[in-house]
Amino acid sequence: MDVAIMGREFCVTCPDDEQEELLQAVTYLDKKMREIRDSGKVVGAERIAIMAALNVTHEMLVARNRGDFDTEEFKRRIDRMQAALDAVMPEQDKLL
């Protein structure tokens, strides 16, 4: 399936039963990255992505510490998304 993050297109393989969750993750990440970019404090897609990852991780840790977060399910979902991204990133890099 094709997704866009900050205007860049990525082709990601994803099981049919997880597509909605992937789209939610893409939307959330895109929003976070655009907020960071628009703040003007961070320049460059790689730095923006790292700051977004730190922000999302912080949110996850806060939720986990409150006890309203299923860490194991979150890890499984992240592992599946990471595998899907790892599968397509070499192809995406060739396009740039």
ZAZA-568096 format. One line per 10 residues: their letters; for each residue z, x, y of N, C-alpha, C. Coordinates in Angstrom, 2 decimals. Example, Ala and Ser with C-alpha at 12.3 -4.5 7.8 and 13.67 -1.06 7.14 Angstrom:
// residues 2
AS = 7.80/13.19/-5.69/7.80/12.30/-4.50/7.80/13.20/-3.30 ~ 7.08/12.85/-2.25/7.14/13.67/-1.06/7.87/12.90/0.03
END
This chain:
// residues 96
MDVAIMGREF = 0.00/0.85/-1.17/0.00/0.00/0.00/0.00/0.89/1.22 ~ -0.65/0.46/2.28/-0.73/1.21/3.52/0.38/0.77/4.47 ~ 1.05/1.76/5.07/2.09/1.48/6.05/1.84/2.37/7.26 ~ 2.39/1.97/8.39/2.26/2.77/9.61/3.64/3.04/10.20 ~ 3.85/4.31/10.53/5.09/4.73/11.18/4.69/5.52/12.41 ~ 5.09/5.05/13.56/4.75/5.66/14.85/3.25/5.90/14.99 ~ 2.48/4.92/14.55/1.04/4.99/14.71/0.31/5.81/13.67 ~ 1.04/6.44/12.75/0.40/7.22/11.68/0.38/6.39/10.41 ~ -0.77/6.38/9.76/-0.95/5.60/8.54/-0.56/6.44/7.32 ~ 0.14/5.80/6.40/0.51/6.43/5.15/0.19/5.45/4.02
CVTCPDDEQE = -0.36/5.99/2.94/-0.62/5.20/1.75/0.50/5.50/0.76 ~ 1.27/4.48/0.40/2.46/4.65/-0.43/2.34/3.79/-1.68 ~ 2.60/4.39/-2.82/2.64/3.59/-4.04/4.03/3.00/-4.18 ~ 4.07/1.74/-4.57/5.34/1.03/-4.63/5.21/-0.10/-5.63 ~ 6.22/-0.27/-6.50/6.17/-1.42/-7.42/6.11/-2.74/-6.63 ~ 5.42/-3.71/-7.19/5.26/-4.99/-6.51/6.59/-5.62/-6.12 ~ 7.59/-5.49/-6.98/8.86/-6.14/-6.71/9.70/-5.41/-5.65 ~ 9.21/-4.27/-5.14/9.94/-3.53/-4.11/9.17/-3.45/-2.79 ~ 8.01/-4.08/-2.73/7.18/-3.96/-1.54/7.86/-4.53/-0.29 ~ 8.53/-5.65/-0.44/9.20/-6.26/0.72/10.28/-5.32/1.26
ELLQAVTYLD = 11.04/-4.72/0.37/12.08/-3.78/0.79/11.48/-2.55/1.46 ~ 10.37/-2.06/0.91/9.70/-0.91/1.51/9.22/-1.26/2.92 ~ 8.63/-2.43/3.08/8.17/-2.85/4.40/9.33/-2.97/5.38 ~ 10.47/-3.45/4.90/11.65/-3.51/5.77/12.10/-2.11/6.16 ~ 12.08/-1.18/5.21/12.46/0.20/5.51/11.50/0.83/6.51 ~ 10.21/0.60/6.32/9.20/1.13/7.24/9.42/0.58/8.64 ~ 9.63/-0.72/8.74/9.86/-1.35/10.05/11.09/-0.78/10.72 ~ 12.16/-0.63/9.96/13.41/-0.10/10.51/13.23/1.35/10.97 ~ 12.60/2.18/10.12/12.39/3.58/10.47/11.47/3.70/11.68 ~ 10.41/2.93/11.71/9.49/2.95/12.85/10.22/2.60/14.13
KKMREIRDSG = 11.06/1.58/14.09/11.83/1.17/15.26/12.76/2.30/15.73 ~ 13.48/2.90/14.78/14.40/4.00/15.12/13.65/5.18/15.73 ~ 12.52/5.54/15.12/11.76/6.69/15.62/11.19/6.41/17.00 ~ 10.72/5.20/17.24/10.19/4.86/18.56/11.29/4.86/19.62 ~ 12.48/4.38/19.25/13.61/4.41/20.19/13.94/5.85/20.59 ~ 13.94/6.74/19.61/14.24/8.14/19.89/13.15/8.75/20.75 ~ 11.89/8.50/20.39/10.77/9.02/21.18/10.81/8.50/22.61 ~ 11.07/7.20/22.76/11.05/6.58/24.08/12.22/7.03/24.96 ~ 13.29/7.54/24.33/14.41/8.04/25.13/14.02/9.31/25.89 ~ 12.99/9.99/25.40/12.52/11.19/26.07/13.37/12.42/25.81
KVVGAERIAI = 14.41/12.30/25.02/15.31/13.43/24.77/14.83/14.32/23.63 ~ 13.97/13.79/22.76/13.49/14.53/21.60/11.97/14.50/21.62 ~ 11.36/15.68/21.43/9.90/15.78/21.45/9.42/16.29/20.10 ~ 8.33/15.72/19.63/7.72/16.17/18.38/8.08/15.24/17.24 ~ 7.07/14.87/16.46/7.26/13.90/15.38/8.28/14.38/14.35 ~ 8.25/15.67/14.03/9.19/16.18/13.03/10.64/16.08/13.52 ~ 10.88/16.46/14.75/12.24/16.36/15.31/12.69/14.92/15.44 ~ 11.77/14.05/15.82/12.08/12.62/15.92/12.46/12.08/14.54 ~ 11.70/12.48/13.51/11.98/12.02/12.15/13.35/12.51/11.68 ~ 13.70/13.75/12.00/15.01/14.28/11.61/16.13/13.54/12.33
MAALNVTHEM = 15.96/13.28/13.62/16.99/12.54/14.36/17.13/11.12/13.82 ~ 16.01/10.49/13.48/16.06/9.14/12.90/16.78/9.17/11.55 ~ 16.49/10.19/10.74/17.17/10.32/9.45/18.67/10.49/9.64 ~ 19.06/11.28/10.62/20.50/11.46/10.90/21.13/10.15/11.35 ~ 20.45/9.42/12.21/20.99/8.14/12.68/21.14/7.14/11.54 ~ 20.12/7.03/10.71/20.17/6.08/9.59/21.26/6.50/8.60 ~ 21.37/7.79/8.34/22.41/8.28/7.44/23.79/7.97/7.99 ~ 23.97/8.16/9.28/25.26/7.83/9.91/25.58/6.35/9.74 ~ 24.59/5.49/9.97/24.80/4.05/9.80/25.19/3.73/8.36 ~ 24.53/4.39/7.40/24.84/4.17/5.99/26.26/4.61/5.67
LVARNRGDFD = 26.67/5.77/6.18/28.01/6.27/5.91/29.08/5.38/6.52 ~ 28.84/4.88/7.72/29.79/3.97/8.36/29.94/2.70/7.52 ~ 28.81/2.15/7.07/28.84/0.94/6.24/29.56/1.21/4.92 ~ 29.29/2.37/4.33/29.94/2.72/3.05/31.45/2.86/3.24 ~ 31.86/3.48/4.31/33.29/3.66/4.56/34.01/2.34/4.80 ~ 33.28/1.35/5.28/33.86/0.01/5.46/33.94/-0.76/4.15 ~ 33.26/-0.26/3.14/33.29/-0.91/1.84/32.26/-2.01/1.67 ~ 31.34/-2.17/2.61/30.33/-3.22/2.49/28.95/-2.63/2.19 ~ 28.95/-1.61/1.32/27.71/-0.91/1.03/27.69/-0.49/-0.43 ~ 26.62/-0.80/-1.15/26.46/-0.41/-2.55/25.75/0.93/-2.60
TEEFKRRIDR = 26.52/2.00/-2.69/25.97/3.35/-2.63/24.99/3.64/-3.76 ~ 25.32/3.24/-4.96/24.45/3.54/-6.10/23.09/2.84/-5.97 ~ 23.09/1.59/-5.56/21.83/0.87/-5.36/21.03/1.53/-4.24 ~ 21.71/1.93/-3.19/21.06/2.60/-2.07/20.42/3.90/-2.55 ~ 21.12/4.67/-3.37/20.57/5.92/-3.89/19.34/5.66/-4.74 ~ 19.38/4.64/-5.59/18.22/4.31/-6.42/17.02/3.95/-5.56 ~ 17.24/3.16/-4.54/16.13/2.77/-3.67/15.57/3.97/-2.92 ~ 16.43/4.81/-2.40/15.99/6.01/-1.68/15.20/6.92/-2.63 ~ 15.69/7.11/-3.85/14.98/7.94/-4.83/13.58/7.41/-5.10 ~ 13.45/6.08/-5.24/12.13/5.49/-5.50/11.22/5.66/-4.28
MQAALDAVMP = 11.76/5.45/-3.10/10.95/5.62/-1.89/10.56/7.08/-1.70 ~ 11.49/8.00/-1.98/11.20/9.42/-1.85/10.10/9.83/-2.81 ~ 10.15/9.34/-4.03/9.11/9.66/-5.01/7.75/9.13/-4.55 ~ 7.75/7.93/-3.99/6.50/7.36/-3.50/5.96/8.19/-2.34 ~ 6.82/8.59/-1.42/6.39/9.40/-0.28/5.92/10.79/-0.73 ~ 6.64/11.39/-1.66/6.25/12.70/-2.18/4.87/12.65/-2.81 ~ 4.55/11.53/-3.42/3.26/11.39/-4.09/2.11/11.33/-3.10 ~ 2.34/10.82/-1.90/1.24/10.66/-0.95/1.22/11.68/0.17 ~ 2.30/12.38/0.41/2.34/13.31/1.54/1.32/14.44/1.45 ~ 1.09/15.05/0.28/0.05/16.09/0.25/-1.32/15.57/0.68
EQDKLL = -1.65/14.34/0.30/-2.92/13.76/0.70/-2.95/13.49/2.20 ~ -1.83/13.03/2.75/-1.76/12.75/4.18/-1.91/14.04/4.99 ~ -1.30/15.11/4.52/-1.38/16.40/5.22/-2.82/16.91/5.27 ~ -3.62/16.62/4.24/-5.00/17.05/4.23/-5.81/16.33/5.31 ~ -5.40/15.13/5.69/-6.13/14.36/6.69/-5.91/14.90/8.10 ~ -4.81/15.60/8.30/-4.48/16.09/9.64/-5.06/17.42/9.83
END
